[in-house]
Amino acid sequence: MPACRILIVDDEAPVLDALSGTLRAQLIGAVVDTASTAEAALQHVAETNYDAIVSDIRMPDMDGLTLLKKIRELSAETPTILITGLNDHELAIQALRLGAYDYIRKPLEMDYLLATVNRAIHMRQLSLKVDGQKLALEQYATQLEQTVQERTHELSREIAERKEIEEALRQSNLKLTDWVNELEHRTKQITSLSEMTALLQACQSVEEAYTVATQFLKELFEADSGSLCLLNESMQLLETVGSWGPQSASVSEFQPAMCWALRRLQPHLMGDLSSTLICQHLRPSQAPNYFCVPLIGQGKALGLLVLQTGLKELSPEPGIRRSLMLAKQRLGEAVANHIALALANLSLRETLRNESIRDPLTDLFNRRYLDEALPRELRRAGRDQHSLSIIVIDVDHFKQFNDNFGHEAGDKMLQALARHLNSRTRGHDIACRYGGDEFLLALPGASLEVACQRAERIREEAKTLVFQSDMHSVASIRVSLGVASFPDHGSTVVTLIRAADLALYHAKAQGRDQVVRQGSPDSLPILFDHPK
């Protein structure tokens, strides 16, 4: 990347030092200026042309949105990336509407920040390059006009030379038209690529991402047929998730080994202009040329972009076809890189989301997820006038089991019980590890009676669970369960869980290994009848 100049704006000296140091280290040759106030930042922008600006949205001497407006007034073409510690979606929307290039929340992920700055600088430099090309064309047109005037004056004296000069002029105009058309085509491609990138960054799921990608691939390669293929979760099979053109360029499912591009992790061209090694996953076709571009994110293959093009229909000349093919390949690689980056970011985001709401030992939901989901389910139950029951489960004598068999055996017991609870929940039920050896089931739509029956079934089936401990099979997990229901025993999360906890306490006090349901708010819990 050519030398670039970046401005970092933040009122915190450690943040300024960290960001400037990282950008200088990662962007070789980059000149990084810093400003700790909004006024200093605006002075820098007024005096210097920057390729990118990274600014905190909260500054002590000026509102963040006002600072953004003033930066845009001074340098509308410079991409501005805002960073903030606030989780304010409305503020983000306002910033993007005012022209912010991106909006990144703290704590910062340096890899994502670097990638965003790189993209911003690339787009800025690309825009400058396009402006330079336009200026060159204008200068060329001016020179051409001068040449035409001089030749026209000569033609008035030498009629014999007029036809030759007119032909030369016609050819020059044709070339100029071709260049202008090519420039407009490239500008359209860059615009589409930028729009696709912005939409991919806004996607919340892989399904949304490949829907967006397929739509823009149709626009960018409208004269060709193509397929977008992604590796499934097992990483052993590619599935076609989007296609366009008269027919799909690839079969709907195939193994990675069937594609030379995925074997080599680099683009592979096939046809009369390149390699004769044809990938096994391609459909038979009259089109003479294919190319496969792997989608590589975070160092591993995520999928494949397949294009089938009939260049002989455009030109019979091999040289022209080769030039067109290479241009399509370069565009295909750029698109594939953007799609792969978006898919990798979505995968990382989903992984982080699961890690934040899942208990690492049991893979059940954790307290954090319960604190988000249970209030929402209670509001839904109140709005729809449905019941919602809570079952609190505690393993009997768990400390004694840990002391006798060790913590590893205790962990395996909890994992076995968690797997069983997961297998006994409906799609909209919530099973979570509430803490230690205590679990909680939230059952939307289940009455108190139904919840008690399910609790009793869990208690009985837990005794038959088998898990390994020091190479020996261990069975018979005994649990005590407390049951409470909305709205009879509480209308808030705290009161409902407290009612179920009180019922669990009485189950423990009355000898363990039993189900106790909460009675009316003014009564003691009721022992659930079950076969002795």
C-alpha positions in Angstrom: 0.0 0.0 0.0 1.4 3.5 -0.8 2.5 5.8 2.0 -0.6 7.1 3.8 -1.4 9.7 6.5 -3.8 9.0 9.4 -5.2 11.2 12.1 -6.1 9.7 15.5 -8.4 11.8 17.8 -8.9 10.8 21.4 -8.8 12.7 24.8 -7.1 9.7 26.5 -3.3 9.7 26.2 -3.0 5.9 26.6 -5.5 5.3 23.8 -3.7 7.7 21.5 -0.4 6.1 22.2 -1.7 2.5 21.8 -3.6 3.3 18.5 -0.8 5.4 17.0 1.8 2.8 17.9 -0.2 -0.1 16.5 -1.0 1.7 13.2 2.7 2.8 12.7 3.8 -0.8 13.4 1.2 -2.5 11.1 1.0 0.1 8.3 4.6 0.3 7.0 5.4 3.9 6.0 2.2 5.3 7.5 2.4 8.8 9.0 0.2 8.9 12.1 -0.8 12.3 13.7 -2.6 12.6 17.0 -5.0 15.1 18.5 -6.3 15.1 22.1 -9.0 17.8 21.5 -11.6 18.5 18.9 -10.1 21.9 18.1 -6.7 20.4 17.6 -8.2 17.8 15.3 -10.0 20.3 13.2 -6.8 22.4 12.8 -5.0 19.2 11.6 -7.7 18.5 9.1 -7.7 22.1 7.8 -3.9 22.0 7.3 -3.3 18.4 6.1 -4.9 16.0 3.7 -5.5 12.7 5.5 -6.3 9.2 4.0 -8.2 8.2 7.1 -9.4 9.7 10.5 -10.0 7.6 13.6 -11.9 9.6 16.3 -13.5 9.0 19.6 -17.1 10.1 19.5 -16.9 11.7 22.9 -14.5 14.6 23.2 -14.4 17.0 26.2 -14.6 20.2 24.1 -17.1 19.2 21.4 -20.0 16.8 20.8 -18.9 13.8 18.7 -21.6 14.3 16.0 -20.7 18.0 15.8 -17.0 17.1 15.4 -18.0 14.7 12.6 -20.0 17.4 10.8 -17.0 19.9 10.9 -14.6 17.2 9.7 -16.9 16.5 6.8 -17.2 20.2 6.0 -13.3 20.5 5.9 -12.6 17.2 4.1 -15.7 15.5 2.8 -13.8 12.8 1.0 -11.7 11.7 3.9 -13.2 8.5 5.5 -13.8 9.0 9.3 -14.0 6.0 11.6 -15.7 6.6 14.9 -14.9 4.6 18.1 -17.0 4.7 21.3 -17.5 2.8 24.5 -21.3 3.4 24.4 -23.8 0.8 23.2 -26.1 3.3 21.6 -27.6 2.1 18.3 -29.3 5.4 17.6 -26.1 7.3 18.0 -24.4 4.8 15.5 -27.2 5.3 13.0 -26.9 9.1 13.3 -23.2 9.0 12.8 -23.4 6.8 9.7 -26.1 9.1 8.3 -23.8 12.1 8.8 -21.2 10.3 6.6 -19.1 8.3 9.1 -17.2 5.5 7.2 -17.6 3.0 10.1 -18.7 2.9 13.8 -16.6 0.6 16.1 -17.4 -0.1 19.8 -14.9 -0.4 22.6 -13.1 -2.5 23.7 -11.4 -2.4 20.4 -10.4 -5.5 18.4 -7.2 -4.3 16.8 -7.4 -6.8 13.9 -10.9 -5.5 13.0 -9.8 -1.8 13.5 -6.7 -2.4 11.3 -8.9 -4.1 8.6 -11.3 -1.2 8.7 -8.5 1.5 8.5 -7.0 -0.5 5.6 -10.3 -0.6 3.7 -10.8 3.1 4.4 -7.3 4.0 3.1 -7.8 1.7 0.1 -11.1 3.3 -0.8 -9.6 6.8 -0.3 -6.5 6.1 -2.4 -8.7 4.4 -5.1 -10.9 7.5 -5.2 -7.9 9.7 -5.6 -6.6 7.4 -8.4 -9.9 7.6 -10.2 -9.8 11.4 -9.9 -6.3 11.4 -11.3 -7.4 9.2 -14.2 -10.3 11.6 -14.9 -7.8 14.5 -14.9 -5.5 12.6 -17.2 -8.4 12.0 -19.6 -9.3 15.7 -19.5 -5.7 16.7 -20.2 -5.6 14.2 -23.0 -8.8 15.5 -24.5 -7.4 19.0 -24.4 -4.2 18.0 -26.1 -6.3 16.0 -28.6 -8.4 19.1 -29.3 -5.3 21.2 -29.9 -3.9 18.5 -32.3 -7.2 18.5 -34.2 -7.1 22.2 -34.6 -3.6 22.2 -35.9 -4.4 19.3 -38.3 -7.5 21.1 -39.5 -5.5 24.2 -40.3 -3.1 22.0 -42.3 -5.9 20.2 -44.1 -7.1 23.5 -45.5 -3.9 23.6 -47.5 -3.5 19.9 -48.3 -6.7 18.2 -49.2 -4.9 14.9 -49.9 -3.9 14.6 -46.2 -7.4 15.4 -44.9 -8.7 11.9 -45.2 -5.7 10.4 -43.3 -6.0 12.9 -40.5 -9.8 12.4 -40.2 -9.2 8.7 -40.0 -6.6 9.2 -37.3 -8.9 11.5 -35.4 -11.8 8.9 -35.7 -9.5 6.2 -34.3 -8.4 8.4 -31.4 -12.0 9.3 -30.6 -12.8 5.6 -30.6 -10.0 4.9 -28.2 -11.1 7.8 -26.0 -14.6 6.5 -25.9 -13.4 3.0 -25.0 -11.3 4.4 -22.2 -14.3 6.5 -20.9 -16.5 3.4 -21.1 -14.0 1.3 -19.3 -13.5 3.9 -16.6 -17.3 4.1 -16.1 -17.5 0.3 -15.9 -14.7 0.2 -13.3 -16.3 3.0 -11.3 -19.6 1.0 -11.3 -17.8 -2.1 -10.2 -16.0 -0.2 -7.4 -19.4 1.3 -6.3 -21.1 -2.1 -6.3 -18.2 -3.6 -4.3 -18.3 -0.8 -1.8 -22.1 -1.2 -1.3 -21.7 -5.0 -1.0 -19.0 -4.6 1.6 -21.2 -2.2 3.7 -24.2 -4.5 3.5 -22.1 -7.5 4.4 -20.8 -5.7 7.5 -24.4 -5.1 8.6 -25.5 -8.8 8.2 -26.4 -10.6 11.4 -26.2 -14.2 10.0 -24.4 -16.2 7.4 -27.7 -16.7 5.5 -28.1 -12.9 5.2 -24.5 -12.6 4.0 -24.7 -15.1 1.2 -28.1 -13.6 0.1 -26.5 -10.1 -0.1 -23.4 -11.6 -1.8 -25.4 -13.5 -4.5 -27.4 -10.3 -5.3 -24.3 -8.3 -6.0 -22.5 -11.1 -7.8 -25.4 -11.1 -10.3 -24.8 -7.4 -10.9 -21.0 -7.6 -11.1 -21.0 -10.7 -13.4 -24.3 -10.3 -15.1 -23.0 -11.7 -18.5 -21.7 -14.9 -16.9 -23.1 -17.9 -15.0 -21.8 -18.5 -11.5 -22.2 -20.2 -8.1 -21.4 -19.3 -4.5 -20.6 -22.4 -2.4 -19.9 -22.6 1.3 -18.4 -25.3 3.5 -20.9 -26.9 5.8 -20.4 -27.2 9.6 -18.5 -30.5 9.2 -16.1 -28.8 6.8 -16.3 -32.0 4.6 -18.9 -30.8 2.0 -19.5 -27.7 0.0 -23.1 -26.6 -0.7 -24.2 -24.2 -3.3 -26.0 -21.3 -1.5 -26.5 -19.0 -4.5 -26.3 -19.1 -8.3 -27.1 -17.0 -11.3 -27.1 -17.2 -15.1 -28.8 -19.7 -17.4 -27.6 -22.6 -15.2 -25.6 -23.2 -12.1 -21.9 -23.4 -12.9 -21.3 -26.1 -10.2 -23.1 -29.1 -8.8 -25.2 -28.4 -5.7 -23.0 -30.4 -3.3 -19.4 -31.6 -3.6 -16.3 -32.4 -1.6 -13.4 -29.9 -1.3 -11.0 -32.3 -2.9 -13.0 -32.1 -6.2 -11.8 -28.5 -6.7 -8.2 -27.6 -7.6 -8.6 -24.1 -6.2 -9.5 -25.4 -2.7 -6.7 -28.0 -2.9 -4.1 -25.2 -3.7 -5.9 -22.4 -1.8 -5.5 -20.1 -4.8 -7.5 -19.2 -7.9 -7.7 -21.8 -10.6 -8.4 -20.9 -14.3 -9.6 -23.5 -16.7 -10.4 -23.5 -20.5 -8.9 -22.7 -23.8 -6.8 -19.8 -22.4 -5.4 -21.5 -19.3 -5.1 -24.9 -17.5 -6.7 -28.0 -19.0 -7.2 -29.4 -15.5 -11.0 -29.2 -15.1 -12.5 -29.3 -11.6 -14.7 -32.3 -11.0 -17.5 -30.3 -9.5 -18.2 -28.2 -12.6 -21.3 -28.9 -14.7 -20.8 -29.9 -18.4 -21.1 -26.7 -20.6 -20.3 -25.2 -24.0 -18.6 -22.3 -22.2 -14.9 -22.5 -22.9 -13.6 -20.8 -19.7 -14.1 -21.3 -15.9 -12.4 -20.0 -12.9 -12.7 -21.0 -9.2 -11.7 -18.5 -6.4 -11.5 -19.9 -2.9 -13.0 -17.8 0.0 -10.2 -17.7 2.6 -10.8 -16.1 6.0 -8.5 -16.3 9.0 -6.2 -18.6 7.1 -8.7 -21.3 6.3 -11.0 -22.0 3.4 -14.7 -21.0 4.0 -16.1 -21.6 0.5 -15.7 -21.1 -3.2 -16.7 -18.6 -5.9 -17.2 -20.4 -9.3 -17.6 -18.4 -12.6 -18.4 -19.7 -16.1 -17.8 -17.2 -18.9 -18.3 -17.4 -22.7 -15.6 -15.0 -23.9 -15.6 -16.3 -27.4 -19.0 -14.7 -27.9 -17.4 -11.3 -27.1 -14.2 -11.6 -29.2 -12.6 -14.3 -31.3 -9.1 -12.9 -30.6 -7.2 -14.9 -27.9 -5.3 -11.8 -26.7 -8.5 -9.8 -26.1 -10.2 -12.8 -24.4 -7.2 -13.3 -22.2 -7.2 -9.7 -21.1 -11.0 -9.9 -20.4 -10.5 -13.1 -18.5 -7.7 -11.6 -16.3 -9.9 -8.6 -15.6 -12.7 -10.9 -14.5 -10.3 -12.9 -12.4 -9.0 -9.8 -10.6 -12.6 -8.7 -9.9 -13.5 -12.2 -8.7 -10.6 -12.3 -6.3 -11.5 -8.9 -4.9 -15.2 -9.9 -4.4 -14.1 -13.3 -2.9 -11.9 -11.5 -0.4 -14.7 -9.2 0.8 -17.1 -12.1 1.1 -14.6 -14.3 3.0 -13.8 -11.4 5.4 -17.5 -10.9 6.1 -18.1 -14.6 6.7 -15.1 -14.9 9.0 -16.3 -11.9 11.0 -19.8 -13.4 11.3 -18.4 -16.7 12.4 -16.2 -15.0 15.0 -19.1 -12.9 16.2 -21.3 -16.0 16.6 -18.6 -17.9 18.4 -18.1 -15.0 20.9 -21.9 -14.7 21.3 -22.1 -18.4 22.2 -19.2 -18.2 24.6 -20.9 -15.3 26.3 -24.2 -17.0 26.9 -23.2 -20.7 27.3 -21.8 -22.4 30.4 -18.4 -23.9 29.3 -18.8 -27.1 31.3 -22.3 -28.1 30.5 -23.0 -26.2 27.3 -26.3 -25.0 28.8 -27.3 -21.4 28.8 -25.7 -19.4 31.7 -27.0 -16.8 34.1 -26.3 -14.0 31.8 -28.5 -15.4 29.1 -31.2 -16.2 31.7 -31.2 -12.6 32.9 -31.8 -11.5 29.3 -34.4 -14.2 28.2 -36.5 -14.8 31.3 -37.8 -11.2 31.6 -38.7 -11.2 27.9 -40.6 -14.5 28.3 -42.4 -13.2 31.4 -43.5 -10.1 29.4 -44.7 -12.3 26.6 -46.6 -14.6 29.0 -48.3 -11.6 30.6 -49.2 -10.1 27.3 -50.6 -13.4 25.9 -52.1 -14.4 29.3 -50.2 -17.7 29.3 -48.6 -19.4 32.2 -44.8 -19.8 32.6 -43.4 -22.3 35.0 -39.9 -22.5 36.6 -38.2 -25.7 37.8 -35.1 -25.3 40.0 -33.0 -28.5 40.2 -30.3 -29.3 42.7 -28.1 -32.4 42.8 -28.4 -34.2 46.2 -25.2 -34.7 48.2 -23.1 -33.2 45.4 -20.4 -32.0 47.8 -20.1 -35.5 49.3 -19.9 -37.0 45.8 -17.1 -34.5 44.9 -15.2 -35.4 48.1 -15.5 -39.1 47.5 -14.8 -39.3 43.7 -13.1 -36.0 42.9 -14.0 -32.8 41.0 -13.5 -34.4 37.6 -16.2 -37.0 38.4 -18.4 -34.3 39.7 -18.0 -32.4 36.4 -18.9 -35.5 34.4 -22.1 -35.9 36.6 -23.1 -32.4 35.9 -22.4 -32.9 32.1 -24.5 -36.0 32.0 -27.4 -34.3 33.8 -27.1 -31.3 31.5 -27.3 -33.5 28.4 -30.4 -35.1 29.8 -32.1 -31.8 30.5 -31.3 -30.6 27.0 -32.9 -33.7 25.6 -36.1 -33.1 27.6 -36.7 -29.5 26.6 -38.8 -28.1 23.8 -37.6 -25.6 21.3 -38.7 -22.6 23.2 -37.8 -23.9 26.7 -34.8 -22.4 28.5 -32.3 -24.8 30.2 -29.5 -23.1 32.1 -26.9 -23.8 34.7 -28.0 -21.6 37.5 -24.8 -22.0 39.6 -22.7 -24.8 41.0 -24.8 -28.0 41.0 -28.0 -26.1 40.5 -30.0 -25.9 37.3 -33.0 -24.0 36.2 -35.7 -24.8 33.5 -38.0 -22.1 32.2 -41.1 -23.6 30.6 -43.2 -21.0 28.6 -46.8 -22.0 28.3 -46.5 -24.8 30.8 -49.0 -24.9 33.7 -47.9 -25.7 37.3 -49.4 -29.2 36.9 -47.6 -29.9 33.7 -44.3 -28.5 35.1 -44.6 -30.8 38.1 -45.2 -33.8 35.9 -42.1 -32.9 33.8 -40.1 -32.4 37.0 -41.1 -35.8 38.3 -40.1 -37.4 35.0 -36.7 -35.7 35.2 -36.2 -36.9 38.8 -37.0 -40.5 37.9 -34.9 -40.5 34.7 -31.9 -38.9 36.4 -31.5 -42.1 38.5 -30.9 -44.1 35.3 -28.2 -41.8 33.9 -24.8 -43.4 33.4 -21.4 -41.6 33.1 -17.8 -42.6 33.5 -15.7 -41.8 36.5 -12.1 -43.2 36.7 -12.9 -45.8 34.1 -15.9 -47.0 36.2 -19.5 -46.4 35.2 -21.5 -44.4 37.8 -25.3 -44.2 37.8 -28.2 -43.0 39.8 -28.1 -39.2 40.1 -30.5 -38.1 42.7 -32.0 -34.6 42.5 -34.4 -32.4 44.4 -36.7 -30.0 42.4 -38.7 -27.0 43.3 -41.5 -25.8 41.0 -43.3 -22.4 40.8 -45.5 -20.8 38.1 -46.4 -17.4 36.8 -48.7 -15.6 37.6 -49.7 -17.6 40.7 -46.4 -17.4 42.6 -44.9 -14.2 41.3 -45.1 -11.7 38.5 -41.3 -10.8 38.3 -38.2 -12.8 37.7 -37.0 -12.3 41.3 -40.3 -13.4 43.0 -40.8 -16.3 40.7 -37.3 -17.8 41.1 -37.6 -17.1 44.9 -40.8 -19.1 45.0 -39.2 -22.0 43.1 -36.1 -21.8 45.4 -38.3 -21.9 48.5 -40.0 -25.0 47.1 -36.6 -26.6 46.5 -35.6 -25.7 50.1 -38.5 -27.6 51.4 -37.7 -30.6 49.1 -34.3 -30.7 50.7 -35.6 -30.3 54.2 -38.1 -33.1 53.7 -35.5 -35.7 52.8 -34.3 -34.8 49.2 -35.0 -36.8 46.0 -38.4 -35.3 45.5 -40.4 -32.7 43.7 -42.1 -29.9 45.7 -44.4 -27.3 44.1 -45.1 -23.9 45.5 -48.7 -23.4 46.7 -50.6 -20.2 46.9 -48.6 -17.1 48.0 -49.8 -17.4 51.6 -49.2 -21.2 52.0 -46.3 -23.5 52.4 -45.0 -25.5 49.4 -47.0 -28.6 48.5 -45.2 -31.9 48.3 -45.8 -33.4 44.8 -47.2 -36.9 45.0 -45.1 -39.5 43.3 -44.8 -43.3 43.6 -42.6 -44.4 46.5 
